[in-house]
Amino acid sequence: MTDPVSLPALMAKKYTGGSIRLGRVLARNEAYTRYFVTYPSGRLTISGILNVPRTPGKHPALVLNHGFIDPAVYTNGRGLMREQDYLARRGYVVLHTDYRNHAQSSKDANSELNLRLGYTEDVINAVLALKAASYVDPARVGLFGRSMGGGITYNVLVAQPGLVKAAVVYAPVSSNAADNFNRWTRPDGAVATAILRAHGEPASNPAFWRNVSAVNFFDRVTEPLLIQHGDADSTCPPVWSARTLAALKAAGKTATLYTYPGEEHAFAAAWPTSMSRTVAFLKQQGL
C-alpha cells in the first residue's frame, strides 16, 4: 500500500484542476495587468498573484514557486517580486502561487507533518488552472522555483512528467529530503519530534525518506531543467545542486547547471545575467 505521504502517492493521485478566478486589480502598467487570484487545489482554495501581458492572444506561461517565508508573516505574492515583473515584461503570463497556509489560501493543519508535500499538489493544480485560461497557450507552460520552491519544482517533475514544457530552479534545496530535514527542521524541536514520531528517522525508516526524495525518481523526468546557484550560498549549499545535476545526468536527463562566483542565496550582481539565461533557456524549449 502506498504511503499517502510520498511522491508515489502524488504520482497516483487524480488532479481535477480548475479555473483561475480573477480578483481585484493590484496594478496596471504599460506591459501587464496584475491581479489577485484564487484557484482550487483539491478541496482547498489557493491564493496568488497573476500578471497578464497586455498584448493580445495566447501567451506562454510560468508558475512561480517561492522559497520559504514564515507563513505567519507571508503576504500575497511575496517572494519573487523581481522575477514576476521581469518575466511578465517579456511576454509570459506569470502565476505566483501562495501555497496552502499562506496569505489567503485555505489552511491544512497537517502540512508540516506531511513534509509540505501539499505544496507540490498546489503547484500541479496551478499548472492545470493556467492551462485552462483563455489567455494561455496550454502547450507552453513552465515552472520557475527558488530555494524551497526549487525542491517543489523537482517534486512536480517526478510526480507528473509531461505536465510542463521546461523548468528553471534558483538556489534550490536538496533533492534528498533528509538533507533538508537535517538542515532546517531537525533544529525545530516540536515539529521535528512530530515528524520523527510519525515517519521515523532517515536511518531507521529509509523507505519513507526515499519515497519523499525526488532524487530517487529522476528516471521519470521528461522536461529539460536549468539550475542556477551562487557558489557563496550559505543557505542552500551549492553541492546540493551539483549532486542533483549528477543524478539527473546519470538518469540520462537534459539538465544544465550554472554557478555564479561570489553570489549568495538571493543573487545580486549576477541576477540580470541569470534572468537573461533563464529567458534564453525557456525560448530554446519553445516557451
C-alpha positions in Angstrom: 0.0 0.0 0.0 1.3 3.4 -1.0 2.1 5.8 1.9 -0.2 8.8 1.4 2.8 11.0 2.4 5.0 10.2 -0.5 5.9 11.1 -4.1 4.4 7.8 -5.4 1.1 8.9 -3.8 1.3 12.2 -5.7 2.1 10.2 -8.9 -1.0 8.1 -8.5 -3.3 11.0 -7.5 -6.0 12.2 -9.9 -5.9 16.0 -10.3 -9.1 17.8 -11.2 -7.6 21.1 -11.9 -10.0 24.1 -12.1 -10.2 27.7 -13.1 -8.3 30.8 -12.1 -10.6 33.3 -10.5 -9.6 36.8 -11.2 -10.0 39.1 -8.2 -9.1 42.8 -7.8 -6.6 44.5 -10.0 -3.5 45.2 -7.9 -1.6 47.2 -10.5 -1.6 48.0 -14.2 1.3 49.3 -16.3 2.2 49.5 -19.9 3.3 45.8 -20.1 0.8 43.8 -17.9 -2.1 43.8 -15.5 -1.5 42.4 -12.0 -4.4 40.6 -10.3 -5.1 39.0 -7.0 -6.3 35.4 -7.9 -7.5 32.2 -6.4 -7.7 28.7 -7.8 -8.8 25.3 -6.5 -6.3 22.6 -5.3 -8.4 19.6 -4.4 -10.7 20.7 -1.6 -8.6 23.8 -0.8 -8.6 27.2 -2.4 -5.1 28.7 -3.1 -4.4 32.4 -3.5 -1.8 34.0 -5.6 -1.0 36.8 -8.0 -1.3 36.8 -11.7 0.5 39.0 -14.2 -1.1 39.0 -17.6 0.7 40.7 -20.5 -1.4 43.4 -22.3 -0.6 42.1 -25.7 -3.5 40.1 -27.4 -3.7 36.4 -27.9 -2.5 33.3 -26.0 0.8 33.6 -24.2 3.4 31.2 -22.8 3.0 30.9 -19.0 5.0 30.2 -15.9 4.1 29.1 -12.4 6.5 30.7 -9.9 7.2 28.7 -6.8 8.6 30.9 -4.0 11.1 29.9 -1.3 10.4 29.6 2.4 8.9 32.6 4.1 7.3 32.0 7.5 3.5 31.7 6.8 2.8 33.9 9.8 4.4 36.9 8.1 4.0 35.9 4.4 1.7 38.2 2.4 0.1 37.6 -1.0 2.5 37.4 -3.9 5.6 37.7 -1.7 9.0 36.2 -2.5 9.6 36.5 -6.3 8.7 40.1 -7.0 11.7 40.9 -9.3 11.0 37.8 -11.3 7.3 38.3 -11.5 7.9 41.7 -13.2 10.8 40.7 -15.3 9.1 37.7 -16.8 5.7 39.4 -17.4 7.5 42.2 -19.3 8.9 39.5 -21.6 5.6 38.2 -22.6 4.9 35.5 -20.0 1.7 35.1 -18.1 3.0 34.7 -14.5 1.1 32.9 -11.8 2.8 33.1 -8.4 1.1 30.7 -6.1 1.0 31.4 -2.3 0.6 27.6 -1.4 -1.7 26.3 1.3 -1.4 28.0 4.7 -0.1 31.2 3.1 -1.8 34.6 2.6 -5.5 34.0 1.7 -5.1 30.3 1.0 -7.0 27.6 2.8 -5.5 26.0 5.9 -4.0 22.5 6.1 -3.3 21.5 9.6 -1.1 18.5 8.6 1.1 20.4 6.1 4.3 20.3 8.3 3.7 16.8 9.4 3.4 15.8 5.7 6.7 17.4 4.9 4.8 20.1 2.9 4.1 17.8 0.1 0.8 19.6 -0.3 2.7 22.5 -1.8 3.6 20.2 -4.7 -0.1 19.4 -5.2 -0.9 23.1 -5.1 1.6 23.7 -7.9 0.3 20.9 -10.1 -3.2 22.3 -9.8 -1.8 25.8 -10.5 -0.4 24.5 -13.8 -3.7 22.8 -14.7 -5.6 26.1 -13.9 -3.3 28.1 -16.0 -3.7 25.7 -19.0 -7.5 26.3 -18.8 -7.2 30.1 -19.1 -8.2 31.7 -22.4 -5.1 33.9 -22.4 -2.6 31.0 -22.0 -1.2 28.6 -24.7 -1.6 25.3 -22.8 1.2 23.7 -24.7 3.7 26.4 -23.4 3.7 26.3 -19.6 6.8 26.0 -17.5 7.9 26.1 -13.9 10.2 28.6 -12.1 11.2 27.7 -8.5 13.5 29.3 -5.9 15.0 27.7 -2.8 12.2 25.6 -1.3 10.3 26.3 -4.5 13.1 24.6 -6.3 12.5 21.5 -4.3 8.8 21.7 -5.1 9.7 22.0 -8.8 11.7 18.8 -8.6 8.7 17.1 -7.0 6.4 18.2 -9.7 8.7 17.0 -12.4 8.9 13.5 -10.9 5.2 13.3 -9.8 3.7 14.5 -13.1 6.1 14.1 -16.0 4.8 15.8 -19.1 2.8 18.4 -17.2 5.1 21.3 -18.2 7.5 22.0 -21.0 10.6 23.0 -19.1 11.7 24.1 -15.6 14.2 26.6 -14.0 15.3 26.5 -10.4 17.4 29.0 -8.5 19.4 28.3 -5.3 17.3 25.2 -4.8 17.1 23.0 -1.7 18.4 19.4 -1.9 16.5 16.8 -4.0 17.1 14.5 -1.0 14.5 15.2 1.7 16.8 14.1 4.6 19.2 16.8 3.7 16.5 19.5 4.1 15.1 17.9 7.2 18.5 17.8 8.9 19.4 21.4 7.9 16.2 23.2 8.8 13.6 21.0 10.5 15.6 19.0 13.0 16.6 22.1 15.0 12.9 23.0 15.3 12.2 20.6 18.2 8.4 20.3 18.3 8.0 20.0 14.5 10.9 17.6 14.2 9.7 15.4 17.0 6.2 15.1 15.5 7.7 14.2 12.1 10.0 11.6 13.5 7.3 10.1 15.6 5.1 9.8 12.5 7.7 8.7 10.0 10.8 7.6 11.8 14.4 8.7 11.4 16.0 8.6 7.9 18.3 5.8 9.2 15.6 3.7 10.8 12.9 4.2 8.1 14.9 4.7 4.9 11.9 3.6 2.7 9.8 6.6 3.8 12.6 9.1 3.3 13.5 7.6 -0.1 9.9 8.0 -1.2 9.7 11.7 -0.3 13.0 12.5 -2.1 12.8 13.5 -5.8 16.3 12.3 -6.5 15.2 8.7 -6.3 12.7 9.2 -9.1 14.7 11.3 -11.6 14.2 8.5 -14.2 10.7 9.8 -14.6 11.7 13.3 -15.6 10.8 14.2 -19.2 11.5 18.0 -19.2 14.7 19.9 -19.6 15.9 21.6 -16.4 18.1 24.7 -15.8 19.7 25.0 -12.4 21.3 28.3 -11.2 23.2 28.5 -7.9 25.6 31.0 -6.3 28.8 29.4 -5.1 28.7 31.6 -1.9 25.2 30.4 -1.0 25.2 30.0 2.8 21.5 28.9 2.9 21.4 26.1 0.4 24.8 24.5 -0.1 25.9 24.6 -3.8 26.9 21.0 -3.5 23.3 20.1 -3.4 22.8 21.3 -6.9 25.9 19.6 -8.1 24.6 16.3 -6.7 21.2 16.9 -8.3 22.8 17.6 -11.6 24.9 14.4 -11.4 21.8 12.3 -10.6 19.9 13.8 -13.5 22.8 13.2 -15.9 23.1 9.6 -14.5 19.5 9.1 -15.4 20.1 10.4 -18.9 18.2 13.6 -18.5 18.7 17.1 -20.0 19.9 19.4 -17.3 22.3 22.3 -17.1 23.9 23.9 -14.0 25.2 27.5 -14.0 27.2 28.6 -10.9 27.9 32.2 -10.0 31.1 33.2 -8.2 30.5 35.2 -5.0 26.7 35.1 -5.3 24.7 34.5 -2.1 21.3 32.8 -1.8 19.3 35.8 -3.1 21.5 36.7 -6.1 22.7 40.3 -6.6 25.2 41.4 -9.2 24.6 38.3 -11.3 20.8 38.4 -11.2 20.4 40.1 -14.6 22.7 37.6 -16.3 20.9 34.7 -14.6 17.5 36.0 -15.7 18.6 36.6 -19.3 19.9 33.0 -19.3 16.5 31.9 -17.9 14.6 33.5 -20.7 17.0 32.2 -23.4 16.6 28.7 -22.0 12.8 28.9 -21.9 12.7 30.2 -25.5 15.1 27.4 -26.6 12.5 25.0 -25.2 9.7 26.7 -27.2 8.4 28.6 -24.2 
